[in-house]
Structures are given as C-alpha cells and as structure tokens.
Amino acid sequence: MSKVVLCYSGGLDTTVCIPLLKERYGFAEVITVTVDVGQPESEVRRAEERGKRYADRHYTVDAKEEFVNAVFQLVKANGDYEGYVLGTALARPIIAEKVAEVAKKENADAVAHGATGKGNDQLRFDNIFLQHGFKVIAPMRELNLTREWEIEYANEHGIDIPVTKDKPWSIDENIWSRSIEGGKLEDPSYVPPDEIYEWTKGGKTEEEIITIEFEKGIPVALNGKKMNGIELIMALNEIGGKHRIGRTDMMEDRVLGLKARENYEHPAATILITAHRDLEKLVLSRRELKFKRFVEEEWAELVYYGLVNDPLFHALNAFIDKTQERVTGWVKLKLGDGYVMPVARDSEYSLYDEELTSFDSIVVDQSLAEGFSMFHGLQGRVFYRVVKNRRN
Ligand code: ARG
C-alpha cells in the first residue's frame, strides 16, 4: 500500500492535490500535515478540519517555538533580502522538517507540496525533503493546472471551494510577516489599494516612545515587561500596526531569476531590526560592523534560497553569535505614522566613552591629532601633486 504525506494549507491548491495524488499518481493513502508557524488560528483550524474531511489522516503540528527561534537568529543577523524580511523563506524549511518527521513516522513512500514551478518555495521544500531521502511530488508544478480546472475538479470530488474572503491575491502569513502577491499586484506599475494590508491598517496617529531590551542580540522585554518571543512579536505587530509601520512594496529577484512585484507587511520585524541595528552600532567596533554587513548579506541570501543546510550557514551563524555576546542593552524608539526611529540607547558593553568623545572633555590632548592628520590622506595629496606637475 503506497502512502504520501502532503504539506497542507487547506486552500484550493493543496486540497485538490488530495484526490489528484490518488487518481493521477496512484497513491492509496494521502496524509495531510498542517504546520502552525503563527498564521491566524482560524486558518490552522480550517486546514485541520478540511484535512480530516478530505484526507485519510491529518496531523497538525505546532512549530511556533522553533519558528520564533529562527526569527531571533534572523534578528541577530538583521535579516533582509533586497529589503524583504524573509518571513516565508525562513518558515519553509521548518515546515518541511515537520512534514518529513511525520512522513518518517508514517513510513511514507513520498512527500508532496503545492508549490508552483515559478517561485522559491518549491526549492525550499524540495531541499529539505530530498535531504531526508524522500521522493518529492509537486502536482502544481507538474500538471500546469488552471484555477478554473481546479474548481471544476474540486466540485466533481465534493470538495468545498474555500471562501478566501473574495480577495484576488495570494496571501502567505506567519508570525513574522504577511505576504500579498498575485492578481493585479503582479503589474509593477499598478498602485495597490490600501485594503491589501491587514496588519498595518493604522488608526492611531500620536507618536509614542517604546523601550526594547536585548540580551545577547535577542529581544527579551518591551517597556520593562519581560516577554517570551511569541508574546513580544505579537505585541509589536499590534503596536506597530497601529502606526502603519512595516509595509514593503518592492521588486524582488527570485532564485530562478524572475523579477516579481511583492507586497509585505511586518511591523514587529521592522521595529526589532531597527532597534537591534541601533544597539549594535553602540557596542560593536567599526570593523565588526563593516564585516558583519557582508556576513548578513550572505546569510540572508542563503535563507532566501532555502539553503539553510549549507555548512556555510552554520559557519555564518557562529560568527553572528560571537558578535552578539555583547549585544545586551536597551533601545528607545519613537513610533509615528509609518515610521520608527531610534531615539536613545544604552548598554553595559557600550564602546562610547564620554571622556574621550565629549566636546567638553579635556582628557584627550587634541594637539596630538595634528600628527595623525599629517599622514591622513597622504597618498591623495601626492597623487594630486604628481598629476598637476604632469599637466604643466
Ligand atoms: N516572495 C516571498 C518569498 O519568496 C514570499 C512568497 C510567498 N509565498 C506565497 N505562496 N504567497 O519568500
């Protein structure tokens, strides 16, 4: 008896996959797995209910904690790919790991997912599934189905078409970000209506100042109140959302080379990375900061590409963790309509030295700087003289 474990969201695509895996691929048993990475509770419940109804067996796996741990590593890395906060990218390998665990337990012959052949998600899922030795089936990529065909097929198989609030775009949501793509939004020259945004609807306009505390690069408290990761991210999504902080409308280079217009909202991500970067500037040396920027870019690209099993990823994390040993302290941020700005910071590891820097201090003998200045820019001045002499 052949078994396949399907990565399941409860939406039309992945639900249509259930009968397809039996009819087109000949599996006797289809087992659905929904992984909770902080998408809305109602979405998880809907997937669970539909999985139980249409598949032979269903699992719901809670991976919120693992996901938040990954998100906090992202904060340490100031994770950003071309301006994108990497929410979907970071979640996919975790989802794939959880699905692979079920597939092993179930002794499945294959795993399946609903990603298309045009995006990045197929690469992120496949990489982890293949690592665990599974055959991967991706019906959406293999069969080139249209939405109309899927609806008809669903009707024939007694599958309800999920009411997706009638929005003509594709949403991918987790605790870190909400991505909105497809439909009219695909056209880069189209100005999106405000209604595509749900987390950042605004409403509150007076400025406010919040305080975030970090321990070794990890945010641990908001306004003096200790919180676990999930609570902290949810609280910041709420506060930041009121100020319409963290919207992105961008052109993105997909792994395959396709350019795509993407819209995202991510209030907590924007606030936390703004705060974290600011604290790093207080405690890390100029050279650490400069070198870390290269590390961050490489780190973000590996995450975007779904290559989190590459040994380089582990090596970069080791470097990042080393730098974060001193990223302990607090940052105050001013939040206003659509913006967040650091306004104060402090740390026991601060490299700011009032005695040295202050205009009012006399500890440093300023006249010594004259000698330094004699050599500073020396080659440029020699060059200027040489070029000037040749012209005459
Ligand atoms: N462009 C983003 C990424 O590659 C988001 C993808 C969102 N996926 C989706 N099925 N809507 O990570």
Boltz pocket constraint, residues with backbone or C-beta under 6 A from the ligand:
constraints:
  - pocket:
      binder: B
      contacts: [[A, 86], [A, 87], [A, 88], [A, 89], [A, 120], [A, 121], [A, 170], [A, 171], [A, 172], [A, 179], [A, 181], [A, 252], [A, 262], [A, 304]]
      max_distance: 6.0
